[in-house]
């Protein structure tokens, strides 16, 4: 028996079938365009890390904003670009923009990769500034056409905002996961070409006949690019470590390996002589070593253990001191990379050696391709992840926790990169897993002027005091070689016998003491003499609780301890000392970029660009008679105070919450890359589902949802510590599942306010939709930069609360019915 279709349902079916746009084709296209756009943005970040340096990946943020924001501005100024008619349905318009997006995605990467931009050359080659501008213009083009396609769809069919936004978010969420899947099989450069093909497929789905023919031709061209590695292989800066090492006579490149988070290169070169801080009294040879490069810059080495006689050099390393002081049976090595400290532990007859490294690719390559050469460095007792998070799940106590912070050459970390390894909470975890006579051993390169070692010492001393450990100066030992500083810490005071062993070890190896319990100044700065005995003086002031704060407040760099709330360990700059630091660093401004001042530079660019893109639609409106202009002026002011502010607050709130949630999950998931992938996908997919549910259930289309989001975010901010503790002991797959389930309720609701606002505009002032899109896009890209700078000052919990506050402000700026009616008359 066939059930008769109800009258309302028949009307609904006729509306869908009679409309000028076949929804069944547009929604899959929107999904594909969002998928490829987000994945392309992540791919550019990876490619910038390889070809330039990690911190230039931040340029991708402003590049994406330039394209997406400009699209909304252009559609506001030229509304005909989004017009729809029976002869030219919106599906064909979207298909055309998708075609241009897919074509320019591959082309923009190839052209930008050919540009001879190198940030090192900025100091003597001013044309490099022009290349930066070209990067912006070329790489923003795909994002521009992506923005045109989405904004056009919202403008013409705003009554389907819930479906469009749901497809957009689901596509973006799938894109963040899809990039991970793609780059497990190929490098990021090949992923870009494949993403271009996906965008072209979306254009083929929605476009007219000519668009489809063009899409097929571009797909054929992309197939050709796969066989042309010379065109798409990332052009690496000649000043990166890998490129410099390969220029040595006899250097050989052995292979390249990729995963979603890193590129690893193996090579042999005379430049790889890896023995950090090796005593100048050692005159023998080193065993064969294979260089290991991460993203072309972070150089380490794998040491052959085949010839035991050549391993004698290990006893001349600063890191050999803990083994000279006492027998170490249970040893934990955090971030062993090439495994030199693992070889050292074996050489010193350690019985149980545990290894935890944050890079799965390093472990995989050495285990699979250098097993015999490395003597099975990562065969047993090996885990991937963040060392402190791994420790939290273990009850094991160790004789030695060894943290090597040395590669084949000194290199500073990017100042605004979060580092949870060296916060007060992290040191508490390390010290809490030491046996009574256990030692925490940290080794790092000397990078003058002193700042890294001073912050590390200050953070370590603070953590010990907060654990109730008194007389910290009796529990810390420090010494330096010609190029490294070593810091040893123990929960109990060092014994006279251990102190004497340290003195003897330093004399024999010609290492200079910095601090020992009871040390005198004449015992320091004897072998590798420095003009001033700065290390002795600064360490003494930091280890004395009465002088520490005054020293930290007056020192040239910021060396105060850091915590999990603002874990920017490598950010040392003080605004008030910029001139002095500039002079101390040899009057070279490049230093400030390395230390993190690229962030405010990019922020300044983004602010100016955002103001321009948001203001242009108002500035370029055609003028009419005086009465009309006065009427429009009043209406535009009302609109700006309602709709545009509403979308601005949504952009800030969504991104503030997203950034904070990612940060809070890093420790739980043990790897920043895993946390970004899991949380970003969870937020986007959950929000997409929320938007689709709002399309199905009118009850959800209520501005009060904004208030509910505010309440849930505040509630979650207090529950997160308890949730993390509850699931931290679970296996990793279960943890990720718990994170997804935990984030689902608030993120589900976060997908509703944007289409709610689009629908509201569409029924009254549809011409404002592109302008609202531009406003939301600009603020969404500006928000991550603001969030990081706020986190440096007040911490990520405060950023989360500010994000919740943005939703409350959006609630109060949501146009009231009376305002909407006034605008529509």
Secondary structure by P-SEA (a helix, b strand, c coil): cbbbbcaaaaaaaaaaaacccaaaaaaaaaaaaaaaaaaaaaaaaaaaaacccccccaaaaaaaaaaaaaaaaaaaaccccccccccccaaaaaaaaaaaaaaaaaaaaaaaaaccccccccccccaaaaaaaaaaaaaaaaaaaaaaaaaaaaaacccaaaaaaaaaaaaaaaaaaaaaaaaacccaaaaaaaaaaaaaaaaaacccaaaaaaaaaaaaaaaaaaacccccccccccccaaaaaaaccccccccccccccbbbbbbccccccccccccccccccccbbbbbbccccbbbbbbbcccccccccccccccccccccccccbbbbccccccaaaaaaaaacccbbbbbbccaaaaaaaacccccccccccccccccccaaaaaaacccccccccccccccbbbbcccccccccccaaaaaaaaaaccccccbbbbbcccccccaaaaaaaaaaaaaaaaccccccccbbbbccccbbbbbbbcccccaaaaaaaaaaaaaacccccccccccccccccccccccaaaaaaaaaaaccccaaaaaacccccccccccccccccccccccaaaaaaaaacccaaaaaaacaaaaaaaaaaaaaaaaaaaccccccccccaaaaaaaaaaaaaaaacaaaaaaaaaaaaaaaaaaaaaaaccccccaaaaaaaaaaaaaaaaaaaaaaaaacccccccaaaaaaaaaaaaaaaaaaaaaaacccccaaaaaaaaaaaaaaaaaaaacaaaaaaaaaaaccccaaaaaaaaaaaaaaaaaaaaaaaaacccaaaaaaaaaaaaaaaaaacccaaaaaaaac
